[in-house]
Amino acid sequence: MTRLNHEIAGHGPHVVLLHPVGLDLTFLSPLADALKGDFTVLSVDQAGHGRSEMSRSASTIEDYADDLHGLLAGLSFAPAALVGFSFGGMVAQAFALKYPDDVSALVLSACPSTLPAQGREIARARGDDARKRGMADVLEATLDRWFTPPFRAAGKDAPARERLLTDNVEGWAQAWHAIGGLDTHPRLPCITAPTLCIAGEADKSSPPNIVKAIADAIPGARYAEIAGAPHMLFIEQPAQVARLAGDFLRAALRK
């Protein structure tokens, strides 16, 4: 079992925060701080990211879900609400499908549930490009997809830039190859947990229609869109994300 670095804060119903590919749990701190007054918040470094171990076998999104299941079992933290952004949202979908009894609610943000053939090739290529030429080779294109031009012009993307340049290249590559195989969409109607899907209006990677397709497929799921928000909406507009997620979780978990 892969050892996953994690932090726990707060009190109340259990909530798990899952970061995008290439980042780590420190980028979830503003959201964790906003939620910990009402919830016990577990922030996780996914395999090959941050201070977590590299997985020896992670080749699918389900493998990352299995790692998370092992962590929650070890901490006696299930059932919990899963809040996932981008790659984290993909892992949350796979987890909810494989371990439904361990999920009390879902917040899925800035993520797809499947990819076209060309998208699968692009995802795997992002991992391979970093393997061949290092993280600097994928840096600018990644930051351009993640943030709005004004945010970048103000230098506010600096923490993400530093994190990407110091990433474990193999951890990045493994995750992108797993993303290349993503295909949870046909099974989404099986999800019964209360679900909120959040999209950023200006998201270049997972535009609103991609996120709304998830909400439309999950019975009873709600959909929300944040005006002007990019792919990393929880970094650029943390207060809006915290408000939407917090209000939903308080209602869903009856807090």
Beta strands, then each sheet from edge to edge (+ up, - down):
strand 1: 6-10
strand 2: 14-18
strand 3: 40-44
strand 4: 80-85
strand 5: 103-109
strand 6: 195-200
strand 7: 222-226
sheet 1: 1+ 3- 2- 4- 5- 6- 7-
end
